[in-house]
Amino acid sequence: MINRRLFLGGASIAAATPLLGTVGCAGNPRAATPISDAANMGALPISVTNNSGRYTDDEILLYIVGTDLTTDRHCWVDSTGTPHPVSIDDNTNDGYTDYSIPLGALSADMTLPYMSGRIYLAMGGELGIRIVEDGNGDPALQLPAGWVDGDGSFDVLHDTVEFTHNEDGMFCNTSMVDQFSVPIGIRLTGDQDQSTGFLLPGGRDAIFETLAADPDFSPLVFDQHRIIAPGHGLDAGLFPTDYFDPYVDQVWTHYAGTDLSVTTNAGTFTGRVEGDRLLFDGGVFAIPRPSTRDVFFCDGALAAPNDGITGPVAAIVGAALNRSTLLDSAAQPTNDPATFYLNEIANHYAAVFHEHTEDGKAYGFAFDDVEDFASYVQDHGPSKLEITLTPF
């Protein structure tokens, strides 16, 4: 299954801002013709509805950026759904590009081409998207880092829908993995009719209030403007670097004398702790003792390569750590949300989003797709993607 970790994982980094992929292409997109004659191949109708109750259509900007899958080049998409190549020459707006589409100017027959990327929705200001040279000297997208106080886009309310649209279908999600600011719901129709990401009434206020009242998580809340993810808060000195250490210590002690069973599509693997490593099947592969940063970022000791074995096991263990179920069940993964986040030490940032969504699903951390708890939908015969800005 294509999921967020597969189609958006592994992005390069430029400065403090994510650099989307590594391949760019030449040409001035404002004057250029489409990237290819098949630029609108597989065009998927898309609509955006503003039910925010706070901003008018004239105050909302869309940015559709990513990688054109017909050329493997970075692109931006105009109001008709046509992708154009990015260029260093696009940095004409105080050093940034202007790829914005005013919501009021969105074409009624807008479509998405075959591409993988993000749809940004910004309210009350422009986002800072810059084109830089990647390691090969090609132009590449450098995207906003909404979790960085001081980033050019920090003061602009914005959030994203992430997607891959290709010959196999449409795969998309809302995400709080990095930060949360704007409540967004998505509906994907086609072979099925699926919706996710919609908050319960009053959900946004409840999310901000709950985290603001938590001594550990409150520094991540920036008024009613933005909440940054705890991993980014840790890097910014706003969150305890040893937060998960006591829980990990308990897990390591427990499984030094007890078997941990992890079941994936490839089979069931049995783990025991020896020293600083959780060894599976007698040492065939191992997970080192993770740090707090590893747990929140689902990286480092919990990195999940797309190898069919160690990756899925690491994802399941990482999800159990974030959800604090690893001490409660020696058979993982668990799929009863009533048992998630009950420990004092848990990813309560992720928990609050699940608590206040209509379907109980959210992308609060990168392994939230374990056992299908992420705000992610896919369809192999898609007919339309609808995005809704829901009430604040």
N, C-alpha and C positions, 0 to 999 in steps of 0.2 A: 504494500500500500504506500502511495506517495503521501508524505505528511510534512509537517513544518520542518522537522529536522532534516529531511531529505532534500526538500526543494529550496530551503532558505539557509541551511546550515553551512558553516565553513566560510562565511564572508570574510574578506580581507579587511584590514583596518588601516585607515589613513588618519593620522593625528588622533583626535578623540572621537572621530566621526566615522560611521561605518562606510566602507567602500564596497559597493555592490558588485561582486564578481571581479573578474580580471580582464575581460575582453571589452575593448571599445571599438569605435568606428569613426571614420572621418566624415566631414561635411557639416555645414551650418544648417541645423534643423529648421530654423525659421524660414530658410529659403529653399531647403533641399526637397527633393522628391522623396516619396516613401522609400524605405530601405530596400524593398524588393517589389517585383511585380505582383507577388503573392502576399503583400503586406497585410491584407485583411483576410487571409486564409482562415477559415474556421470562425469567422466573426461571430461573437457571442453578444447578444443584446444586453445592455446594462442600464440600470436607472438608479438615480439617487433621490431619495425623498427626505425633505427637511421637516422633521417633527420636533426639532430641538426646543421650540418655544422661547428661545433666547436670541437667536441670530436669524436675520433675513437671508434669503438666497443670495443677495448682493454682497453679503459679508462672508460668504463661504467659498473657499477655493479648493479645487481638486487638483491633484498631481498624480499622474499615472506614469510610473517609471519602472524600468527593469531591464530584462534581457529579451530581445527579439529571438524567439526560438527557431525562426527560419534562417537566421544568419549568425546566431550566437553573439550578437553585438548589443551593447547598451543602447537603450532608446528611451524616448519620451513619447507619449501618445497625445494627439490633439483632440479637439472636441468632436471630431467625426469618428474617432477610433483608429486613426491611421498612425502607425509608429514611424518615428524619425530618428536618425542616428544622433547621438550626442557629439558635441564638439567643444574643445577648449574655448573657441570663439563665442560660445553661448554665455560665458561669464561676463555679462554686460550690465548687470543690475547690482552695482556696488560690489562687484566681485562674485555675484551669484547669478544663476540662470533665472529665467522667468518662464517656467513650463506650466504655469497655472491655467486652470480652466474655471472661470467663474461659474458657480452652480447655475445661475440664471442663463448662462450661455450654452449649457450642455444640450447637445442635439437630442431631439426626441428619438432618433434612430441611432444613437451612440452604440458602438460595439467595441468589444475587446478582441484584439488579434491574438494569435498564438504567441504568448509571452509568459515569463515568470517574473513577478515583481511585487510592487506594492501600490495601493491606491491610498494616497494621503488625503485627509480632509482637514483643512485648516480654517479656523474661525477668527476673524478680526485681524488678520495680518498675513503677510507672505512668509513662506518657509525658505530657509537658506539651503538650497541645493546647489552644489558646486560641481563643476567638471574638473577632474584632475588627471594627471597621467598615472597609469598603473605601472607595474614593474616592467612591462614590455614597451612602455612609452606610448601606449594607446590611451585615448580619452575614456574615462570611466566615471560613473556616478559616485559622488560623495554625499551621503544622505544626512538629514538632520539627526542630531543626538539629543532627543528630548529629555534625556535623563541627566544631562550635563548643565548645571547652573552656569550660565555664561555662554553657552552655545547660542548661535544666532537665532535659533528657532525656539529657545526655551520659553520666551515670553508669549509665544503664540500657541493658543490651544490647538492641539492637533492629535490625531490618532490615525491608525492604518487598518486596511484590510490587506492581507497577504494572499497571494494566489499563484497558481500555475495553471495555465490554460493551454492544452496541447491536443494532439490527436486522440489521446486516451480519455479526454474529458476535462472537467473543471474541478480543481482542488483548491479550497479557499478557507480562510479562517480570520476571525478577529484575534487580537493578541494584547495581553498585558505583560508579556515576558520582560519587556524593558521598562515600560511606564504605562500609566493610565491617565487619561484626561477627558476624552470625549466618549459618551455612550453610543455604541454603534451596534446595530443588528444586521444580519445578512439573511437573505432567502435565496436559495438556489433551486430552480425548477428544471425539470427535464424528465428523465426516467422516474424520478421521485420528486416530491415537494418537501424541501427541508429548510428549516430556519434555525438559527443559533445566534448567540451573542446578545440577545435582548434582555435588558435588566428588568427586574420587578419594579413596580411603581415606587418612586422614592429611592431607588437602588443607589444612584450615584451619591446622594447625600449620606446614605447609610454607610457606604463604603468609606467615604472620607471621614465620617465621624468615628467609625469603629477603629480605623487605623490611627487616627489622631489621639485616641484614648489609650493606646497601647504604648507603654514606656519605651520599648525597643523599636517599634515601627513608626512612632510619631515623627521622628526627624525626617522620614521619607515623604511626609505630607507638606506640600507647599501651598498653604492656604486652601482655597477651593479651585486651585489652578491645575495642579498636577501631583501625582504620587509616583515616585520612582521605585523601581524594583529593588529589593534588599541587596542583591548582588552589586548593583551599581552604587547603592548607598554605602556599601562596605568599601568599595574602591574610592569613594569620595570622603571617607572618614566619618560617615553619618550612622554607621551601623556596626555593632560589635563583630570583630573579626573571628571571635571564638564562640559565637552564638550556638552553633550546632555541636561543639566539642563534647559537652557532657552527654548528649544523646548518642553520639558516635561512640564514645567510650563505653557506654552501656551496651550498645549493639555488639561491639568487638568482644567485650567480656562474655556476653551471653552466648555468642556463636563460636566461642573457643571450646565450648563443651556441648554444643547442640548443633545439629545439622540444619542448614538453611536450604530449602528446596525452591528453585526458581524454574518455572515452566515457560518455555517460549515455543514458537512455531517449530523450532528445530529439535525440541525435546525437553526433558527435565534435567536440570543440572544441580548437583549437590555441593554445597559450600561449607567450609570450616575455616575459622580464623586461626592463622599461625603467625604470631608476631604482628607485624603491621599490615599483613595481607590477608584478604579473604580469598582462599584458594578453592577453586571449583574442580570437582572430579579428580582429586588427588594432585592438583597442580597443573592441569592442562592449560588453565588460564586463571588469572587472579585480578582482584580489584584491590589496589592499595588503600590504606586508610584515608578517607577523603577529608579535606578541610571544609570549613564552613563555606568558603568561596566555591569549592568544587560542588557542594550540594546545591547552592543557589543557582550557579551557572550551568549545572549538569555537565561539567567539563573537568579537565584535569584527571584525577583518579577515576572519575565517572564518565569520561569521554566515551561516546558510543559510536564506534566505526560501523559502517554499513557492511558488516561481514557476515551477518546472519546468526552469529553466536555470541561473541563477547559484547557486541553492541546492544542487542536486545536484553541481555542479562544486566548490563550496566544501567540501561534505561529503567528496568524494573526495580533494581536496587535503589537507584536515584529517586524514583517516584516514591518508593516506600519511605525513604528518609525524609523527603519533603512533606509527605502526608503523615509521618510519624506512626506508621503501621508495622515497622520492621520488628519491634519488640513484641508486638501483640500476636503476630502470626509468623510461624516458621515456614509457611507455604505461601510463596509470592508468585504472581501478583494477587492482591486482594481487590475485590470489586464492589464492596459495600460502602458507599460514601458516608454512611452514618458512623463509620469507624475511622474516618479520616480526620486529621488535624486535632485529635483529642489531647495529645500531649502538650504540656506547657511549652515545650520546645518543638516547634513545627513551623512550616512556612505559612504563617497566618496572613501574609500578604495575599497568597494564592487562595487561601481558604475563604476570604471575605468575598471574592468575586463569585465563587461557586455558590455561596450562600444567597447571593442577591441576583442571580440570573434565573430566567423563567425555566430553562431546561437543566439547571444545575451544572452547566458546562462552562469552562473558561480556559484560556491559555495563560495560566498564572506562572508557569515555569516550563522550561523546554521539554520536559518529559511528561507533561500533563496529558499527553495523548495515550499514555499507558492505560489500558482498559477503557479507552474511548471516553475520557472525561474532558477532552479539549473542545473548545468552540470551533470545531472543524467540520466541514461537509464536503462531499465529493459526489460527482455524478458523471457517468460515462456517456450520457446522452443529453448534455445540458441544453436548455433552450433560453434561459435568462438568469442573470444575476441581479438581484435587487438589494440595494444598500439603503438603510434607514438610519438617519440621525434621530435618536430617540430623545424623549424629554429629559432635561437636566434635573 
